[in-house]
Amino acid sequence: MAAFDQDLLIPPFNKLGQLSGSSHIPYYTGIFDEYEYYLIKDEVVNLDWLKQANLSEPMLEVGSGEGRILSELAQMNLACFGIETSKEAIRRFKQKQHLAEREIIVYEGDFFDFKFDRKFGSVIIPNLTIHLFNDVPTLEQLAKKLSSILLPSGKFAVSIFCPESIQKMSVNYKGQTFVVPFNDDLGKERIMWTGLKFEDQHRTMIQNWYTQVSPSEGFLSADKQRFWLEEELQVIFKPFGLELTHKYDGAITGGGADGFVTNHLIFTLSNN
Ligand SMILES: C[S@@+](CC[C@H](N)C(=O)[O-])C[C@H]1O[C@@H](n2cnc3c(N)ncnc32)[C@H](O)[C@@H]1O
């Protein structure tokens, strides 16, 4: 597990982190994994844009979570693969895999250093996961990896927040702390403390979370997302042979980001 970055803690979460019995864990693990799936359970997954994009098989989803997108794609009779770091998400996925019409293979590991034994007609990062990759070197690493695992003329499909949504976050989340009640996997009511700090310079947002699970035990997590613009992705991906070829408009319905407008971008690997 990567070392916890203390610089990501904003007040008052820096103080919560000093409490005895408080443990730091990554966001997509343990109680935070339960919270995330509670938050998105009402989100509507609209894959019309992926259907319109007519992507080639086999398809790989990076950060496939509990497989809600992969399951839909498999129902369209597409050969699908996923890669996911979170053991909990993969466990959830396996619990419902028998419902899928086609077998889906999910690799457990980190996309950036996983050694794939095959190439893909398309790689997708839908649902804004790319914002977790929050600096230019990481995106260059992503593009390099994509160019090595895509078949000739393969496609990379990615969703980002559109500039209006980013502007909305910049105004609303300059330094906010709020509490969200949620039910854990066993249905027990819990409270999640959340802190958000948007920084305009690189369009980044630090997120902190804290939840108490017993009188003597609490969990703390933090991450930093970067809200990439279409033009930035174009500049970073171009040297790796990935050119923007299509763009679709989208919007999130339900869940924590209800009403936010998105863009879905399709990059095609040139054969040179
Ligand atoms: C925003 S969630 C999206 C989950 C899923 N795509 C969905 O829409 O339900 C992002 C997911 O990416 C995973 N993830 C983040 N970085 C990853 C990496 N480097 N390799 C593989 N999975 C990663 C996280 O564990 C998390 O499950």
The ligand as a MOL file (V3000), in Angstrom:
LIG
                    3D

  0  0  0     0  0            999 V3000
M  V30 BEGIN CTAB
M  V30 COUNTS 27 29 0 0 0
M  V30 BEGIN ATOM
M  V30 1 C -14.5300 6.3190 -9.9520 0
M  V30 2 S -14.3040 4.5970 -9.6170 0 CHG=1
M  V30 3 C -15.1310 3.9290 -11.0340 0
M  V30 4 C -15.5320 2.4850 -10.9070 0
M  V30 5 C -16.3160 1.9430 -12.1110 0
M  V30 6 N -15.6980 2.3060 -13.3560 0
M  V30 7 C -17.7500 2.4320 -12.0720 0
M  V30 8 O -18.0870 3.3290 -12.8520 0
M  V30 9 O -18.5220 1.9350 -11.2720 0 CHG=-1
M  V30 10 C -12.5730 4.4020 -9.9950 0
M  V30 11 C -12.0310 3.0030 -9.8260 0
M  V30 12 O -10.7080 2.9540 -10.3730 0
M  V30 13 C -9.8930 2.1210 -9.5540 0
M  V30 14 N -8.4820 2.4830 -9.8410 0
M  V30 15 C -7.8710 3.6560 -9.5300 0
M  V30 16 N -6.6000 3.6610 -9.9720 0
M  V30 17 C -6.4030 2.4670 -10.5970 0
M  V30 18 C -5.2770 1.8800 -11.2720 0
M  V30 19 N -4.1110 2.5330 -11.3660 0
M  V30 20 N -5.4040 0.6340 -11.7860 0
M  V30 21 C -6.5860 -0.0330 -11.6700 0
M  V30 22 N -7.6910 0.4730 -11.0410 0
M  V30 23 C -7.6020 1.7200 -10.5150 0
M  V30 24 C -10.3880 2.4050 -8.1560 0
M  V30 25 O -10.0470 1.3810 -7.2450 0
M  V30 26 C -11.9080 2.5240 -8.3940 0
M  V30 27 O -12.5620 1.2980 -8.2370 0
M  V30 END ATOM
M  V30 BEGIN BOND
M  V30 1 1 1 2
M  V30 2 1 2 3
M  V30 3 1 2 10
M  V30 4 1 3 4
M  V30 5 1 4 5
M  V30 6 1 5 6
M  V30 7 1 5 7
M  V30 8 2 7 8
M  V30 9 1 7 9
M  V30 10 1 10 11
M  V30 11 1 11 12
M  V30 12 1 11 26
M  V30 13 1 12 13
M  V30 14 1 13 14
M  V30 15 1 13 24
M  V30 16 1 14 15
M  V30 17 1 14 23
M  V30 18 2 15 16
M  V30 19 1 16 17
M  V30 20 1 17 18
M  V30 21 2 17 23
M  V30 22 1 18 19
M  V30 23 2 18 20
M  V30 24 1 20 21
M  V30 25 2 21 22
M  V30 26 1 22 23
M  V30 27 1 24 25
M  V30 28 1 24 26
M  V30 29 1 26 27
M  V30 END BOND
M  V30 END CTAB
M  END
